[in-house]
Amino acid sequence: MQVTILGQNIDIACAGRDQKRLADLAAALEQRLGRYPEDLDATRRLALAALALMDEAQTTGAALALARSEIERLTDMLVDAKLEAANACPVDEERGRVSALRLGA
């Protein structure tokens, strides 16, 4: 497969099922590179785009780790609350039953 980035054709070997995704990524990269002045050389533009993408990836990764930690904390709180409720109020076998409907009553 071939993609074009900064006017250069780049051949990339990939599975057929990955071609659309790769083409979309190349188009997104081209769009991002368009944010930088064209008078910068290609290497500098690529470096700036790569640094911006890495910053976004690290920020997203940190937010994801924080969300996972919060999910674990809330799950632990829920389990603790269920255990506490179960220990505080033992199940009453007779509660909710109409005694007159029992045989022999």
ABEGO torsion letter per residue (X at the ends): XBBBBGGBBBBBBBBAAAAAAAAAAAAAAAAAAAABBAABBAAAAAAAAAAAAAAAAAAAAAAAAAAAAAAAAAAAAAAAAAAAAAAABBBBAABGBBAAABBGX
